[in-house]
Amino acid sequence: MGTRVEEEAPQVASRRSERPAVVFDDQVHPEAPRAVEVRLVRRVVRRIDPWTLFRFSLLLYGCGLVVFMVAFVGMWLVASGTGSIPSIENFITQLFALKKFTFRPLQLGLATFAIGVIGVFVATLLTTVTGVLYNLIADVVGGVELTVLEEEPLEVVP
C-alpha cells in the first residue's frame, strides 16, 4: 500500500461524521496502466558454462552447510538445555554394553563440519560434471527448448 494522505472531504449537506476522508497516495496519483505487447518466444539452452556452474554450486552448497551447522549448534544447545544429552549417553552406554560413553561437543562439531566441507566439494564436483555432460548431450540433441512470454511496453501516443 502507499503512503497515507489525508484530504478534506467535500462539503456535503448530509448527516455523516465530519471526519476527513482517508485517501492513499496511489489513489491520489493513479498511474495509467501500461500497455504491453506479449508474445510467445522460444529459447534454447545450448550450453552452460562449467566455471560459472562450479562457482554457483560451490556458493549454494556452502550456504547450505552454514545453515546446517547453525541448525546443528541450535539443536545441540536445546538438547543440552533440556538435559537430553546425558540421557542419550546412558542409552548408548547400555545399548553397546560400554563402561562409559560421553559426547565431546567440540570434537563432534568439528567432525560434522569436516564431513560437511567434504560433502560440499563432492556435490560441487558432481554438479559441475553434470553440467559438462549436459553440454556434451546438448551438442548432439540441440539443448533444452523453453517457451516464455516476452513483454514489451508499447509507446502511448497522446
QUIHU-V937901 format. One record per run of one state. SS is the DSSP state (alpha for helix, beta for strand, coil for the rest). FROM is the first residue (numbers start at 1). TO is the last residue. If there is no record, write none. Layout:
ss	from	to
SS	FROM	TO
SS	FROM	TO
This chain:
ss	from	to
coil	1	3
beta	4	7
coil	8	20
beta	21	24
alpha	25	28
coil	29	35
beta	36	45
coil	46	49
alpha	50	82
coil	83	83
alpha	84	95
coil	96	104
alpha	105	141
coil	142	143
beta	144	153
coil	154	158
